[in-house]
Amino acid sequence: MTPIKTIRGLLLIAAVVFSTALVAATHYVVSSLFERSVREEAMRDANTFAEMTFQSMFQLMRTGWSRNQLEEFIQAIQRSVDKTQHQIEIYRAPRVTELFGEIRQREMDAAILRVIADGQSQRLDKGPEVRFIHALRAEAECRQCHTNASPGEVLGVIDVRQDITPLLEAGNRQFLFAFAPIIPVAIIATLLMVAYIRRRLNRAIGVFATNIRSINRLADLRQLENATLDFGFDEFSPVAAEVKQLTERVRSIAVDKEMLEFEIRLLEKFILTSDVVKDWREYVNRLLIDIDGVMPAYALFSIFKIGDDIFDLEVFWRYTPTAESKRLFEDTVKESLSRNPYFAGGYAVSIEHNIADNSRAAPELVRTDIEVQTKSLLVEAPKIGGIVGIGMQAQAGSDTTRWLVVESILSTLLNVVGSVKAIDKYTKELEYYATRDPLTNLYNQRVFWELLDSEATRSGRHGYKFGLLMIDADNFKSVNDTYGHGFGDILLQEVAAAIRHSIREDDLLARYGGDEFVAILPETDLDGTVEVAQRIVDAVTALSIEAPDGARVTGSLSIGMAVYPDHAVETKDLFLFADSMMYRAKAEGKGRLAVPTEQDVVEVFRSLSEKSMLILAAVEARGVIPFYQPIINPKTGVVEALEVLARIRLEDGSLLVADAFVAIAEKMGLMHKLDYILMERALADASKANYQGLLFLNMSPRALVLNDFIQETRRIAAESGFDPARIVFEITERETIKNMALLERFINTLRAEGFRLAIDDFGSGFSSFHYVKRFPIDFLKIEGDFILGMKHNDKDRALVRSIVALSRDLGIRTVAEYVEDDEVLAKVVEQSIDLAQGYHIRRPTPSIAEALDVHLF
């Protein structure tokens, strides 16, 4: 037999069979009900008939009837049912026969005998006949005649029978006539039901087909997997479930290409830019969103070591979690850490939660989900940036193949996130220490000049006076020499604290140099400035610190002062005046302050005027002399470069160092001319000595943006025959350039000419960070105070380490300044700084040959 291959054919055959079965079943049920009803009605009639017959007999027997009357009564009763379907027989029980004799009656069958024996009426409903046997039991009144009977004893039986066959046949005929019209209606209803079912199936199959046709790439399988497949009937639900499982299996088989594309996209995002470093948390949030697109994820987390047994847990949520989910996640991560040997000794952890997309709420998590679905990578020692672990918590149902890919991604993310966090940390430290002195946390020299300019502008606008104090710690060098730099640093910190407590909260205090401090006193005249200065001297003089040998070391200060605008209007003049007064205080015996008089103003500015004349004479006579200081590889001792330093020879043969005339020369607008002269002489010396290394030349940003600078430097280099690629211009911040775009254009032009660039005193000012970000820098010369401080100060070491790490990531070489002894040199090597210079290596000398003669190893 050929099987039916269409649902339509199957449904039609099923409809015909169902309709036929329905009609047959209905006929059977209705016939059965009708027959039962007829039998029950016939039984009630028989019961009623028997009861009526008994009552008639009873009334007749009360009158004292004769035997003939009894026989006539029985015959009359039987005649009354001759032409009906009923039969009636009256039987005399043996007890009556004993007293009155037998009567004419049928032979008793078993049913009659049973009724006479037990005295209970019986209903017999079997076959075509319905029969009711009524027991006639004796009552007290009956004993008047039936003296041998007891009450309740059976005296006789009335047997009523009815043949119900004619009634059933008639009922069946009526049912067939009544049911005939219903058959076609049932068939039509069944066919309509078949059509309805077929339409629902077609619609569901059509939707499924549309979903199938929409799959054009592997990622579209996720739509089918997440689609609601409803074929209209629960019986087809297993088919929908199997389709979803098939989709999952296909995705797991074909996942390689998709995951490869995902890894490629993710690797492209591992390029660290300044924007990434600026907001590394947002960068990780974006990575989480990308990962969630391929591997449904709830959260990423990373763990950093930020101190001794102190860790920082950063949790990145895909969507906004509930407070309970946060708590469970934190507890689970902490438990995971406690099982790692690295954290077994105990730890403290600070936790920060970040949300990639707060437009939706994350599903509520339970502990088992977090424990099972969290993949983590913990290391046994902090990696770059202090990172010790990373992990991801995914949604349920993620396949193992994707987990393998994610685990490989986590190992890469460990280093990427660690690098980003490290650069972020180092940058923040650099930004902080760009404005602060690491040892005292006071403002540094560069910030002081900006604050001084700002206060001068504000005071000039409002007509206020302000005081400026130049403060120098007396005998500080001898303290360092006697007790070491560590104790010297402690003394400086105590001195700084005493000064800070001696001035007002809105007064501005900065550390200007090794043992020098400067204070700006807003809205303060000369008398107020003297009062504050004396208070500072008294506070520091009262200091008494126990030295390592048990001796007591006291503090002492020499303070010079100036008042704006009484002593100068220009900030540089004001500073030079206060500095000159400070040197007068030291010359007069230290531990005191020098209060300026009108005569002091004349003398100080006469000295400044003399220096101005010296600078003009040096320009006219081209009297700038280059001195050379070697820059070596600290690991090998090989000289790789020479820094060119400017000196001016005085009439008495002595030399004026750059610090003594640079500020005045820049104010006069002559610094660039001194730089040109210095460059010409240095390149001429280098060519004459056949020097093949690098030459570092100091140039201020103000000189770099002069219109003729490019032409002059190109001319000087060409005339000397010195390769521009071996000339490194050091950019300083003696004058901050406001137009960074202009400076950027000139620097790019310099690079195009082949020259190289370095940033001097990196880490001491604001602009140097902008230079690194915007300019093609080749070298960073690390602020000398940081280098010296590495011997005894953790902050200085951390700061230098940050600068080196930043430089390495940016492909820039580092140079350590102020290498004053073997201990500092060892720290330079330890921190992997590329180059070093300082008095311990060699002091500046006018001879290139002498500068190259370095013997450290």
Stockholm file with secondary structure:
# STOCKHOLM 1.0

chainA/1-857         MTPIKTIRGLLLIAAVVFSTALVAATHYVVSSLFERSVREEAMRDANTFAEMTFQSMFQLMRTGWSRNQLEEFIQAIQRSVDKTQHQIEIYRAPRVTELFGEIRQREMDAAILRVIADGQSQRLDKGPEVRFIHALRAEAECRQCHTNASPGEVLGVIDVRQDITPLLEAGNRQFLFAFAPIIPVAIIATLLMVAYIRRRLNRAIGVFATNIRSINRLADLRQLENATLDFGFDEFSPVAAEVKQLTERVRSIAVDKEMLEFEIRLLEKFILTSDVVKDWREYVNRLLIDIDGVMPAYALFSIFKIGDDIFDLEVFWRYTPTAESKRLFEDTVKESLSRNPYFAGGYAVSIEHNIADNSRAAPELVRTDIEVQTKSLLVEAPKIGGIVGIGMQAQAGSDTTRWLVVESILSTLLNVVGSVKAIDKYTKELEYYATRDPLTNLYNQRVFWELLDSEATRSGRHGYKFGLLMIDADNFKSVNDTYGHGFGDILLQEVAAAIRHSIREDDLLARYGGDEFVAILPETDLDGTVEVAQRIVDAVTALSIEAPDGARVTGSLSIGMAVYPDHAVETKDLFLFADSMMYRAKAEGKGRLAVPTEQDVVEVFRSLSEKSMLILAAVEARGVIPFYQPIINPKTGVVEALEVLARIRLEDGSLLVADAFVAIAEKMGLMHKLDYILMERALADASKANYQGLLFLNMSPRALVLNDFIQETRRIAAESGFDPARIVFEITERETIKNMALLERFINTLRAEGFRLAIDDFGSGFSSFHYVKRFPIDFLKIEGDFILGMKHNDKDRALVRSIVALSRDLGIRTVAEYVEDDEVLAKVVEQSIDLAQGYHIRRPTPSIAEALDVHLF
#=GR chainA/1-857 SS CCCCCCHHHHHHHHHHHHHHHHHHHHHHHHHHHHHHHHHHHHHHHHHHHHHHHHHHHHHHHHTCCCHHHHHHHHHHHHHTTTTSSEEEEEEECHHHHHHHCCCSCCCCCHHHHHHHHHCCCEEEEETTEEEEEEEEECCGGGGGTCTTCCTTCEEEEEEEEEECHHHHHHHHHHHHHHHTTHHHHHHHHHHHHHHHHHHHHHHHHHHHHHHHHTCCSGGGHHHHHHSCCCCSSGGGHHHHHHHHHHHHHHHHHSHHHHHHHHHHHHHHTTCCCHHHHHTHHHHHHHHHHHHHHHSCEEEEEEEEEEETTEEEEEEEEEEECCHHHHHHHHHHHHHHHHTSGGGTTCCEEEEEEEEEEEEEECCCCCHHHHHHSEEEEECSSCCGGGEEEEEEEECTTCCHHHHHHHHHHHHHHHHHHHHHHHHHHHHHHHHHHTTBCTTTCCBCHHHHHHHHHHHHHHHHHHTCCEEEEEEEETTHHHHHHHHCHHHHHHHHHHHHHHHHHHSCTTSEEEECSSSEEEEEETTCCHHHHHHHHHHHHHHHHTCEEECTTSCEEECCEEEEEEEETTTCSSHHHHHHHHHHHHHHHHHTTSSSEECCCHHHHHHHHHHHHHHHHHHHHHHHTTCEEEEEEEEECTTTCCEEEEEEEEEEECTTSCEEEHHHHHHHHHHHTCHHHHHHHHHHHHHHHHHHTTCCSEEEEEECHHHHTSTTHHHHHHHHHHHHTCCGGGEEEEECCSSCCSCHHHHHHHHHHHHHTTCEEEEEEETSSSHHHHHHHHSCCCEEEECHHHHHHTTTCHHHHHHHHHHHHHHHHHTCEEEECCCCSHHHHHHHHHTTCSEECSTTTCCCBSCHHHHHCCCCC
#=GC SS_cons         CCCCCCHHHHHHHHHHHHHHHHHHHHHHHHHHHHHHHHHHHHHHHHHHHHHHHHHHHHHHHHTCCCHHHHHHHHHHHHHTTTTSSEEEEEEECHHHHHHHCCCSCCCCCHHHHHHHHHCCCEEEEETTEEEEEEEEECCGGGGGTCTTCCTTCEEEEEEEEEECHHHHHHHHHHHHHHHTTHHHHHHHHHHHHHHHHHHHHHHHHHHHHHHHHTCCSGGGHHHHHHSCCCCSSGGGHHHHHHHHHHHHHHHHHSHHHHHHHHHHHHHHTTCCCHHHHHTHHHHHHHHHHHHHHHSCEEEEEEEEEEETTEEEEEEEEEEECCHHHHHHHHHHHHHHHHTSGGGTTCCEEEEEEEEEEEEEECCCCCHHHHHHSEEEEECSSCCGGGEEEEEEEECTTCCHHHHHHHHHHHHHHHHHHHHHHHHHHHHHHHHHHTTBCTTTCCBCHHHHHHHHHHHHHHHHHHTCCEEEEEEEETTHHHHHHHHCHHHHHHHHHHHHHHHHHHSCTTSEEEECSSSEEEEEETTCCHHHHHHHHHHHHHHHHTCEEECTTSCEEECCEEEEEEEETTTCSSHHHHHHHHHHHHHHHHHTTSSSEECCCHHHHHHHHHHHHHHHHHHHHHHHTTCEEEEEEEEECTTTCCEEEEEEEEEEECTTSCEEEHHHHHHHHHHHTCHHHHHHHHHHHHHHHHHHTTCCSEEEEEECHHHHTSTTHHHHHHHHHHHHTCCGGGEEEEECCSSCCSCHHHHHHHHHHHHHTTCEEEEEEETSSSHHHHHHHHSCCCEEEECHHHHHHTTTCHHHHHHHHHHHHHHHHHTCEEEECCCCSHHHHHHHHHTTCSEECSTTTCCCBSCHHHHHCCCCC
//
